[in-house]
Amino acid sequence: MTTASGVRSMHGGNVAIIGAAETTGLGVLPEMSMVQLHADAARNALADAGLTAADIDGIATAGPLPMEVSHYLGITPTWVDGTMVGGCSFMLHVRHAAAAIAAGAATTVLVTHGESGRSRVGMNRYGAMSTETVSGQFEVPYGAMMPYATFTVPALRFLHERGMSRTDLAEVVVAQREWALDSPRAFRRKPVTTDEVLNDSPPVAYPFTRDMCCVVTDGGGALVVTSAERAADLPASGRAVYLLGSGEAAESPVMSQMTDVDTFGGFRSSSAEAFRSAGLTHRDIDHLMCYDAFAHVPLYMLEDLGFVGRGESGAFVASGATRPGGSLPMNTNGGGLSYTHTGMYSMFAMQEAIRQLRGEAAAQVPDIRTSFVQGVGMYFAASASLIFGKEAP
Amino acid sequence: MAGGASPTPTPDTRPFWEAAIQERLAIQQCQSCSRYYFYPRDHCPYCSSGDVEWRDVSGSGRLLSYVINYRPLPPADPKEPQVIALVQLDEGPRMLTNIVGSPADPDSLPLDAPVTACFEPRGDWKLPVFRLAGAR
């Protein structure tokens, strides 16, 4: 499809987020099962949109099967997306839903996330550790099991190639913690210094200390996606946020086989497609969310997305550019490192982008008109990029 | 390095593990484009040719990156830090592995250090791991 600007894009039509909400509680929720978290977030998002379950004809989720969520909510969908590529899956769902809506295959799609990542209540075992898969044979026997001992492995090379150091990782933590101070729902809210992050926080997997690793929480979020035309007729139309561009990419299922160790091709290609399909450039972006399971990931993203040049990410963060008052406010909820991280964080990155565009964020940045959300799936395995805007394209 | 999970070979990977049990590092080379590749597959990921052969390789490479994991999970010993590393083989492919025979200390593990393969019993199989050239 071709947009008014003559740019080809996958979704090819004007699509809006008309409902967006997180779970009522966030953090430690042992009283709720995984599917309850999905349903709580879904009901909050529907209420936010002024809609009910009866208005939904499309469902998308990852973690559980889509029908585990739709049936629980009493929805009988005629459009289903169970794309599962790791933590950025929900961003692919938004992109796919937009294409389906533009093509007339669905009218109103509910995208849900819920995970009892900390309390482990009602979690399924679809992803149980195998010793027979590629990962099971060639990574798991070496101890590359938990994210902190796998996703982190390329980081030393990234730093080494650029003459950077562990201090650059610590700067990411400090910058994002500053945003979390204003966020009552953030899991980590105590101010920190680089010295504390490097020397007082317990070592987890050198070069990473605990503060350089995401929090582990329970929670969820949901989005309601529909056409801009339909959104205009809904009570919540004044708070609609629009999808301006999007991209997705996938590479290796195992971290060790990513094409390059210190740059991720998935970030480069999906972000380029998001910019291209939106018809926007870096200078048009007011706000950035970078999925930060660990402190090195935003550094990769800043460079691979082209917001800074190769080797400039550390100095850029250390300069304060991503902090409150900086030129490129990044991870303004505190990110996975401080706000929340249930296991599949991208839903929360999108929620914060939408809050900022609606002017409803805890640490609100003035005059936000565009937000770029960059996600990662598994350990540099998949990538998703979305650009949201306050006004319809 | 104290134990860990044992691999379960599959039809496409069995020659790798059968070589390892004889303390040989064997990977595949495409006979059409000549490139070596890893992990095992019955076709070349670069040119899609099905004409591929198993080759014993030198076991020499360099240390590309690593973490020192202070929180190993069972069946590994939770008290013994693991060096989980990326090694680039001289033939080109990259493998995830462990570095053994050196202290689990950044000063003992300089990036780009030459490494050589050795083998560690693991269940019914042997696991290729690496040591710094010169380390015992």
Boltz contact constraints between the chains, C-beta under 6 A:
constraints:
  - contact:
      token1: [A, 131]
      token2: [B, 5]
      max_distance: 6.0
  - contact:
      token1: [A, 131]
      token2: [B, 7]
      max_distance: 6.0
  - contact:
      token1: [A, 131]
      token2: [B, 8]
      max_distance: 6.0
  - contact:
      token1: [A, 132]
      token2: [B, 8]
      max_distance: 6.0
  - contact:
      token1: [A, 132]
      token2: [B, 10]
      max_distance: 6.0
  - contact:
      token1: [A, 134]
      token2: [B, 39]
      max_distance: 6.0
  - contact:
      token1: [A, 137]
      token2: [B, 7]
      max_distance: 6.0
  - contact:
      token1: [A, 137]
      token2: [B, 13]
      max_distance: 6.0
  - contact:
      token1: [A, 138]
      token2: [B, 39]
      max_distance: 6.0
  - contact:
      token1: [A, 139]
      token2: [B, 96]
      max_distance: 6.0
  - contact:
      token1: [A, 140]
      token2: [B, 5]
      max_distance: 6.0
  - contact:
      token1: [A, 141]
      token2: [B, 4]
      max_distance: 6.0
  - contact:
      token1: [A, 141]
      token2: [B, 5]
      max_distance: 6.0
  - contact:
      token1: [A, 141]
      token2: [B, 7]
      max_distance: 6.0
  - contact:
      token1: [A, 141]
      token2: [B, 127]
      max_distance: 6.0
  - contact:
      token1: [A, 142]
      token2: [B, 84]
      max_distance: 6.0
  - contact:
      token1: [A, 142]
      token2: [B, 96]
      max_distance: 6.0
  - contact:
      token1: [A, 142]
      token2: [B, 97]
      max_distance: 6.0
  - contact:
      token1: [A, 142]
      token2: [B, 98]
      max_distance: 6.0
  - contact:
      token1: [A, 143]
      token2: [B, 4]
      max_distance: 6.0
  - contact:
      token1: [A, 143]
      token2: [B, 69]
      max_distance: 6.0
  - contact:
      token1: [A, 143]
      token2: [B, 72]
      max_distance: 6.0
  - contact:
      token1: [A, 143]
      token2: [B, 76]
      max_distance: 6.0
  - contact:
      token1: [A, 143]
      token2: [B, 82]
      max_distance: 6.0
  - contact:
      token1: [A, 143]
      token2: [B, 84]
      max_distance: 6.0
  - contact:
      token1: [A, 144]
      token2: [B, 84]
      max_distance: 6.0
  - contact:
      token1: [A, 144]
      token2: [B, 96]
      max_distance: 6.0
  - contact:
      token1: [A, 145]
      token2: [B, 73]
      max_distance: 6.0
  - contact:
      token1: [A, 149]
      token2: [B, 69]
      max_distance: 6.0
  - contact:
      token1: [A, 149]
      token2: [B, 84]
      max_distance: 6.0
  - contact:
      token1: [A, 152]
      token2: [B, 67]
      max_distance: 6.0
  - contact:
      token1: [A, 153]
      token2: [B, 65]
      max_distance: 6.0
  - contact:
      token1: [A, 153]
      token2: [B, 67]
      max_distance: 6.0
  - contact:
      token1: [A, 153]
      token2: [B, 84]
      max_distance: 6.0
  - contact:
      token1: [A, 154]
      token2: [B, 65]
      max_distance: 6.0
  - contact:
      token1: [A, 156]
      token2: [B, 65]
      max_distance: 6.0
  - contact:
      token1: [A, 157]
      token2: [B, 64]
      max_distance: 6.0
  - contact:
      token1: [A, 157]
      token2: [B, 65]
      max_distance: 6.0
  - contact:
      token1: [A, 160]
      token2: [B, 111]
      max_distance: 6.0
  - contact:
      token1: [A, 203]
      token2: [B, 70]
      max_distance: 6.0
  - contact:
      token1: [A, 205]
      token2: [B, 67]
      max_distance: 6.0
  - contact:
      token1: [A, 205]
      token2: [B, 69]
      max_distance: 6.0
  - contact:
      token1: [A, 206]
      token2: [B, 68]
      max_distance: 6.0
  - contact:
      token1: [A, 256]
      token2: [B, 86]
      max_distance: 6.0
  - contact:
      token1: [A, 256]
      token2: [B, 94]
      max_distance: 6.0
  - contact:
      token1: [A, 256]
      token2: [B, 96]
      max_distance: 6.0
